[in-house]
Amino acid sequence: MKDQFKLFIPGPTEVREEIRKEMARPLIGHRSKEISPLLEGIHSKIQQLLFIKNKIFIFTSSSSGFMEAAIRNCVKKKVLFLSGGAFAERWEEIAKANGKEVEALRVSWGHALLPEMVEEKLKGGDYDAISLVHNETSTGVMHPLKEIAEVVKRYPEICFLVDAVSSMGGVKIEVDKLGIDVILAGSQKCLALPPGLAIGAVSEKAFKKAEQVQNRGYYFDFLEHLKYWEEKRQTPATPSIPHLFALNRQLDEILLKEGLENRFKRHQEMASFVQNWAREKFALFAAEPYLSNTVTAVKNVREIDIGKLRENLREKGKEIDGGYGKLKGEYFRIAHMGDLQLSEIKELLLDIEQILKVK
Ligand SMILES: Cc1ncc(COP(=O)(O)O)c(C=O)c1O
């Protein structure tokens, strides 16, 4: 029985050995003079990754922590969710759990949220913030962020919160140009790091909003993090320093070795290949043309036993996903994100064809 698998699941993704080794380096203190240059370097590299000047925050938590932070800091009373999948619903649950009023604009799972729908909703509402999951990992839909951002810009009093958990680092997102107030992701998806860090950026507008919000909590208080950054170049609590070493190294690999544009292009090429394969051999779960560049949900039109396919792939040392929550059985997901290469994707698809005996 194998116990190591190449991961084609939508997180955690494969982490290369050089990056894993960074986590075993001798530790430095989080109040030592060595921590500030490390954090400053990471911040400026993430600013390049996201095309921004805004402040960068790195939380030792998973992405859900940053989602909670965005809600607690940017919502005084009411938030609008753009909802079309499981992770949009997580935003809603988080807001409710924090006692905020919620309203949702829903499309059925697998469909995209369109700018005109958003406009209609914003016209009649009175919201502190609006949240969008850019790349809905549960359905393989990539919502039209640019077009939605154009609409949100017409409402300058509203904070625009964007979950880029499964797109940051794989898809170009020009955060400043788009007017995004909070953008966030986790380390374990397109950035190809072990899980454990939530990474994001926060605008001046979001800080202003936070000043008006009571009970922002303790661990994720944006203003406390800002104060520590401005006064000390440190974090208020102890960060996962091994993750920071790995992140720093991986950002160098992304920016200097591969290059951002190449990285985005590689993701696009892997996505097109998997999408074409899915169209030919099965069907796509997500409605065209809003297909994700990082994960494809392959609709199970052949009614195969997805559990068995996964088991057979595991025998070959490969892991795919069998379907999210209520969609189990309806599709299987192939992630093409992080440091995976097109050649590895091709090999996986050949294995699937062989197992299923499809040509
Ligand atoms: C789009 C999206 N948002 C949020 C999350 C939640 O991330 P975490 O479980 O790391 O908190 C995920 C996890 O897969 C996701 O794909």
The ligand as an ORCA input file, in Angstrom:
! r2SCAN-3c Opt
* xyz 0 1
  C     -12.078     29.056     -2.600
  C     -11.792     28.595     -1.207
  N     -12.052     29.425     -0.179
  C     -11.795     29.060      1.088
  C     -11.258     27.828      1.383
  C     -11.000     27.461      2.818
  O      -9.676     27.243      3.001
  P      -9.074     26.590      4.361
  O      -9.706     25.241      4.488
  O      -7.637     26.519      4.027
  O      -9.398     27.485      5.455
  C     -10.981     26.928      0.359
  C     -10.435     25.589      0.648
  O     -10.322     24.738     -0.206
  C     -11.247     27.331     -0.978
  O     -10.971     26.517     -2.006
*
